[in-house]
């Protein structure tokens, strides 16, 4: 995840900014910096450093850096918080996103279904703002079969071919996603679409996983308890809005 919302606020308030992207998506920020230069941002105001754990530590401990902000997974985030705080810096850490949407029966059906599918499966679910959990209130749960049918029509393939669902970033991420959506780790929930190991013509070694949909999910199921970072839609059912709000707040 590249927290693009951070540097506009930072530099507007008079700071310089150092951006360290994930080493798994190192190239995207280079394009961003080129665009910033074209927009007239002076050299040295927004800076990029590449690298892994050693670079993270250097940022957290450097005496001239006064604050650190992080978006990402729990393990890395906890390390950033401890290290930056121990070095006397302010630390803002956002970890392990689990985004919920609540669907009421009086919502516009077509717009809602389109929004759910786009938010759940766009970018192959590899973004902190991916919608992984949809709480269907009352009769809105009757829309789940239609969501399943529309999801089955999504294309899987290379991003440069404008496929709806592109590959995951790396094989470790693929193995993790396959483990989390395994029915053995979600006993009691109903797998409506199993996206594991799809066939993509011409790309036998790609990190492919298709859209997956689970229904009747509850806390304790792997697809609910973990940040997925994969194209998975988790459906939860509740009878009233009050129950839905309580469920979301308890996450």
C-alpha positions as CSV (number, residue, x, y, z in Angstrom):
1,X,0.0,0.0,0.0
2,X,1.3,3.4,-1.0
3,X,-0.3,6.0,1.4
4,X,-0.7,8.7,-1.3
5,X,-2.9,10.8,1.0
6,X,0.0,11.5,3.4
7,X,2.4,13.8,1.5
8,X,-0.2,16.4,0.3
9,X,-1.2,17.1,3.8
10,X,2.4,17.0,5.1
11,X,3.9,19.4,2.5
12,X,0.9,21.8,2.7
13,X,1.6,22.2,6.4
14,X,5.2,23.1,5.7
15,X,7.0,19.8,6.1
16,X,9.3,17.8,3.8
17,X,8.3,14.2,3.2
18,X,10.1,10.9,2.8
19,X,8.2,8.1,1.2
20,X,9.3,4.5,1.5
21,X,7.1,2.3,-0.6
22,X,6.7,-1.4,-0.1
23,X,9.6,-3.2,-1.7
24,X,7.0,-5.4,-3.5
25,X,5.7,-2.3,-5.4
26,X,8.8,-0.2,-5.7
27,X,8.2,1.2,-9.2
28,X,4.9,2.9,-8.7
29,X,6.3,5.8,-6.7
30,X,8.8,6.6,-9.4
31,X,5.9,7.4,-11.7
32,X,4.4,9.5,-8.9
33,X,7.6,11.5,-8.4
34,X,7.8,12.3,-12.1
35,X,4.3,13.6,-11.9
36,X,5.1,15.8,-8.9
37,X,8.1,17.3,-10.7
38,X,5.8,18.1,-13.7
39,X,3.4,19.7,-11.3
40,X,6.2,22.0,-10.0
41,X,6.9,20.5,-6.6
42,X,10.5,21.6,-5.8
43,X,13.2,18.9,-5.5
44,X,13.7,17.7,-2.0
45,X,10.2,18.4,-0.8
46,X,8.9,14.9,-1.5
47,X,11.6,12.3,-1.4
48,X,11.7,8.5,-2.1
49,X,13.9,5.9,-0.4
50,X,13.7,2.3,-1.5
51,X,14.5,-0.8,0.5
52,X,13.3,-3.3,3.1
53,X,13.5,-3.7,6.9
54,X,16.9,-1.9,7.2
55,X,15.5,1.2,5.5
56,X,12.5,1.1,7.8
57,X,14.7,1.1,10.8
58,X,16.9,3.9,9.5
59,X,13.8,6.1,9.0
60,X,12.5,5.3,12.5
61,X,15.8,6.1,14.2
62,X,17.1,9.0,12.1
63,X,17.5,12.1,14.3
64,X,16.3,14.6,11.7
65,X,12.9,12.8,11.1
66,X,10.4,14.0,13.6
67,X,7.3,11.9,12.9
68,X,6.6,8.6,11.1
69,X,3.3,7.5,9.6
70,X,2.7,3.9,8.4
71,X,0.0,1.9,6.6
72,X,0.3,-1.8,6.3
73,X,0.3,-5.1,8.1
74,X,0.3,-5.7,11.8
75,X,3.8,-7.1,12.3
76,X,5.5,-4.3,10.4
77,X,3.3,-1.7,12.0
78,X,4.0,-2.8,15.5
79,X,7.7,-2.7,14.8
80,X,7.5,0.8,13.3
81,X,5.5,2.1,16.3
82,X,8.0,0.6,18.9
83,X,11.1,1.8,17.1
84,X,9.9,5.3,16.2
85,X,8.5,5.8,19.7
86,X,11.6,4.6,21.4
87,X,13.5,7.2,19.2
88,X,11.3,10.0,20.5
89,X,9.2,10.4,17.4
90,X,5.5,10.8,17.0
91,X,4.2,7.6,15.4
92,X,0.9,7.1,13.5
93,X,0.3,3.5,12.6
94,X,-2.6,2.1,10.6
95,X,-2.6,-1.7,10.5
96,X,-4.6,-4.7,9.4
97,X,-7.5,-3.1,7.6
98,X,-10.9,-4.9,7.8
99,X,-13.4,-2.7,6.1
100,X,-17.1,-3.2,6.5
101,X,-20.1,-2.1,4.5
102,X,-23.7,-2.3,5.8
103,X,-26.4,-2.8,3.2
104,X,-30.0,-1.9,4.0
105,X,-33.0,-3.3,2.2
106,X,-34.0,0.1,0.8
107,X,-30.7,0.7,-0.9
108,X,-30.6,1.0,-4.7
109,X,-30.1,-2.6,-5.6
110,X,-28.2,-2.2,-8.9
111,X,-25.9,0.6,-7.7
112,X,-25.2,-1.3,-4.4
113,X,-24.3,-4.5,-6.2
114,X,-22.0,-2.7,-8.6
115,X,-20.3,-0.9,-5.7
116,X,-19.8,-4.0,-3.7
117,X,-18.2,-5.9,-6.6
118,X,-15.9,-3.1,-7.5
119,X,-14.8,-2.5,-3.9
120,X,-14.3,-6.1,-3.2
121,X,-12.5,-7.3,-6.3
122,X,-10.9,-4.2,-7.7
123,X,-7.1,-4.2,-7.6
124,X,-7.4,-7.9,-6.9
125,X,-8.3,-6.8,-3.3
126,X,-4.7,-5.7,-2.8
127,X,-5.4,-2.4,-1.2
128,X,-6.1,-1.2,2.3
129,X,-9.4,0.2,1.4
130,X,-10.7,-3.0,-0.2
131,X,-14.2,-4.0,1.0
132,X,-13.8,-7.4,2.5
133,X,-16.9,-7.6,4.7
134,X,-20.5,-6.7,3.7
135,X,-23.1,-6.9,6.3
136,X,-26.5,-7.6,4.7
137,X,-29.4,-6.4,6.8
138,X,-32.8,-8.2,6.6
139,X,-34.1,-8.7,3.1
140,X,-31.0,-7.3,1.4
141,X,-29.4,-10.7,1.8
142,X,-31.7,-11.8,-1.0
143,X,-29.3,-10.0,-3.3
144,X,-26.4,-12.3,-2.6
145,X,-27.3,-14.8,-5.4
146,X,-27.2,-12.0,-7.9
147,X,-23.9,-10.8,-6.6
148,X,-22.6,-14.3,-7.1
149,X,-23.8,-14.5,-10.7
150,X,-22.3,-11.1,-11.6
151,X,-19.0,-12.0,-9.9
152,X,-18.8,-15.2,-12.0
153,X,-18.7,-13.0,-15.1
154,X,-15.5,-11.1,-14.0
155,X,-12.5,-11.8,-16.2
156,X,-9.2,-13.0,-14.8
157,X,-5.9,-12.1,-16.6
158,X,-3.0,-9.7,-17.0
159,X,-3.7,-6.1,-16.0
160,X,-2.4,-4.9,-19.3
161,X,-5.2,-6.8,-21.0
162,X,-7.7,-4.8,-18.9
163,X,-8.8,-7.9,-17.0
164,X,-11.2,-7.4,-14.1
165,X,-9.0,-9.4,-11.7
166,X,-5.2,-9.4,-12.2
167,X,-2.7,-11.7,-10.4
168,X,-1.6,-11.3,-6.8
169,X,1.8,-9.6,-6.2
170,X,3.8,-12.6,-5.2
171,X,3.6,-16.3,-4.5
172,X,3.7,-15.8,-0.7
173,X,0.6,-13.6,-0.9
174,X,-1.0,-16.2,-3.1
175,X,-0.3,-19.1,-0.7
176,X,-1.6,-17.0,2.2
177,X,-4.8,-16.1,0.4
178,X,-5.4,-19.8,-0.6
179,X,-4.9,-20.8,3.0
180,X,-7.3,-18.2,4.4
181,X,-10.1,-19.1,2.0
182,X,-9.8,-22.8,2.5
183,X,-13.1,-24.2,3.7
184,X,-11.2,-26.2,6.4
185,X,-10.5,-22.8,8.0
186,X,-14.0,-21.5,7.7
187,X,-16.2,-24.4,9.0
188,X,-19.8,-23.3,9.2
189,X,-19.6,-20.6,6.5
190,X,-20.8,-21.3,3.0
191,X,-18.3,-20.9,0.1
192,X,-20.3,-19.7,-2.9
193,X,-17.4,-19.2,-5.2
194,X,-14.0,-20.8,-4.9
195,X,-11.5,-18.7,-6.8
196,X,-8.5,-20.9,-6.1
197,X,-6.3,-22.1,-9.0
198,X,-8.1,-20.6,-12.0
199,X,-6.9,-21.5,-15.4
200,X,-5.6,-18.4,-17.3
201,X,-4.6,-19.3,-20.8
202,X,-1.0,-18.6,-21.7
203,X,0.1,-17.9,-18.1
204,X,0.5,-21.2,-16.3
205,X,2.9,-19.8,-13.6
206,X,1.1,-16.6,-12.6
207,X,0.0,-15.8,-9.1
208,X,-3.7,-16.3,-10.1
209,X,-6.6,-16.3,-7.8
210,X,-10.2,-15.6,-8.9
211,X,-12.9,-13.8,-7.0
212,X,-14.2,-15.8,-4.0
213,X,-17.4,-15.3,-2.1
214,X,-18.3,-16.6,1.3
215,X,-21.8,-16.4,2.9
216,X,-22.9,-16.8,6.5
217,X,-19.6,-15.7,7.9
218,X,-19.0,-15.0,11.6
219,X,-16.1,-14.1,13.8
220,X,-13.8,-17.1,14.2
221,X,-13.8,-17.8,10.4
222,X,-10.4,-17.2,8.8
223,X,-11.8,-15.0,6.1
224,X,-13.3,-12.7,8.7
225,X,-10.5,-12.7,11.4
226,X,-7.7,-11.8,9.0
227,X,-6.9,-9.0,6.6
228,X,-7.2,-10.8,3.2
229,X,-5.5,-8.6,0.6
230,X,-7.1,-10.8,-2.0
231,X,-10.3,-10.8,-4.1
232,X,-12.6,-12.2,-1.5
233,X,-16.1,-11.0,-0.6
234,X,-17.3,-12.0,2.9
235,X,-21.1,-11.8,3.5
236,X,-22.5,-11.5,7.0
237,X,-26.2,-11.5,7.7
238,X,-28.0,-9.5,10.5
239,X,-31.6,-8.8,11.1
240,X,-31.5,-5.1,12.0
241,X,-29.4,-2.0,11.6
242,X,-28.7,-2.0,15.3
243,X,-27.3,-5.5,15.1
244,X,-25.2,-4.6,12.1
245,X,-23.7,-1.6,13.8
246,X,-23.0,-3.6,16.9
247,X,-21.2,-6.3,14.8
248,X,-19.1,-3.7,13.0
249,X,-18.1,-2.0,16.3
250,X,-17.0,-5.2,17.8
251,X,-14.5,-6.0,15.0
